[in-house]
Amino acid sequence: MLTIENLTKRFGENIAVDAANIHVDKPAMIGIIGRSGAGKSTLLRMVNRLNDATEGSIVFEGEDVTHVRGAARRHWQSRCAMIFQQFNLVPRMDVVSNVLHGTLNRRSTLATMFNLYPTSDIHKAIDILDRLGIAEQAPKRAEALSGGQQQRVAIARGLMQDPAIILADEPIASLDPMNAQVVMQSLRDIHEEDGRTVIANLHTLDTARRYCDRVIGMRDGRIVFDGTPEQLTTGVARDIYGAGADFSEAATSTEIETLDKPTTPANAYV
Amino acid sequence: MAAVLVAIGRFGEYFMAYLDGTSAPDVGTIRDTYVAQVQKRRLYSGLALLVFVLLMVSGFNVADDRNAGGFWDGLHQVGDYPAEVLSEAWERRASLPGLMWKYFPSLIETINIAAVSTIIGAMIGLLLSLLSTRGLAKWPRLIPVFRRCSDIMRAIPEIVIALVLIFVLGGGPVPAMIAIAIHTAGALGKMFSEVAENADLKPIEGLTSTGATWAQRMTLAVLPQIAPNYVSYTLLRFEINIRASAILGFVGAGGLGYELRNSMAWGPGRFGEAAAIFILLFGTIVFFDQLSSRFRNRLTEGQGQ
């Protein structure tokens, strides 16, 4: 389905992503973990074509999208929705309009500039908001919502694109643990119910373990681990994060429960 | 009226829902309310668009009626004059450098007018801005007076002041200089006072505690904070004033504009000179634009050394 081969991104001297190879043959929920600066964001941004790759290729269902330009590139972008850490909504517009932005690639520029969307799309947008549990917020301005609600609006915008892939760049990094759980569960539900592939950059191990079928670990631009959550032992995690023996999973956790967990060695080093 | 009835009906629905104990409206209701809201918004923007189009059409017709020539008859001739100038200038391209050299003194005069008026205008503008900024003004009660002063200076077009002054003082660069300086003082007074409003008041309080006078407080506590912005606005104004002083030449205030009007009014035969002046003017504006944008960037970004 999605094949990424030797994907490399250089910024002058620095190599942000170094020859990444990822193969996804059936819809999955994939978590990418690693320290900040490991190249996770750059990888996702290259897949969405927000950044151009220096080398390598991205092939989706037989079509090479690495270098497509203009309308073809915009069409590809509409097929792989992106969710950002800071939500990237238009703050002064209402929630439904923000969700309707997901249809921009399909509609004419003139109609959308005057905010003219078909009623069926408006209904669909509100249904998606309802699915994510925030239908009551529909007429409010996006800026009036809490962080967790805004992130769900951003997910709704992504769903409105009816994408094959959802790329989530640190979707929960600026949320509190409760909201983080709601957002991650929404992404998991979308994967399970719609069969869409979700690729999420996550900065905590336990989130990746709990919600993902497959975990990819990155360090200094290289992919150093690719496997199931079960294969992700504490030793491997230490490698990914470049941490010493004092590393424990609880240290990177944002889960509420971990605060109550006794942090005895037996528990921390799985 | 219908909208009111719908609103009452909707309120009733909510009220019934409230009585049922299901206070949150269901998706259907949310859909309907939102779509109704969207339709109302569309109606308003449609009306606004209609008003806009009507104004455009009627305004155009009024202008077309009053026009001496008529818009549609003249439209296809728009390119004729520039084409004539360009073709003649091309024929005489060999003489252009000589002509440019001939008009160089006029260019210096134009730049001179702009420079002097910018400096004088900036100084008056600075005084006006400090006197009309809340928290800094020497006489807070007179703030509206100084604000209106700078409003008036901005409101009267330079060309009107220049024409009046040329009538009184005779033609030449001085009336143009005064006219542009007045406009500059008004415009910079406004911009400066917006910058000064954001100045930190603590240093001023510090100087007040040492027994400093108003002028000392302004020059020593306020100016250092706002100087980079002031200079950058003044440079921007200098560019604008070069253009303005060239235009004022057309009404007899000397400089490049005066020569340009002469060569254009004399018609065919002197278009080579018109072209040379255009090139000079264009080159000067580009030059100062580049210079001041580089300078401004340094001032606003690299505030330290």
Interface residues (C-beta under 8 A of the other chain):
Chain A: V96 F114 N115 L116 T119 I122 H123 I126 D127 D130 A135 E136 A138 P139
Chain B: A24 P25 V27 I30 R31 T33 Y34 V35 Q37 V38 R41 R42 S45
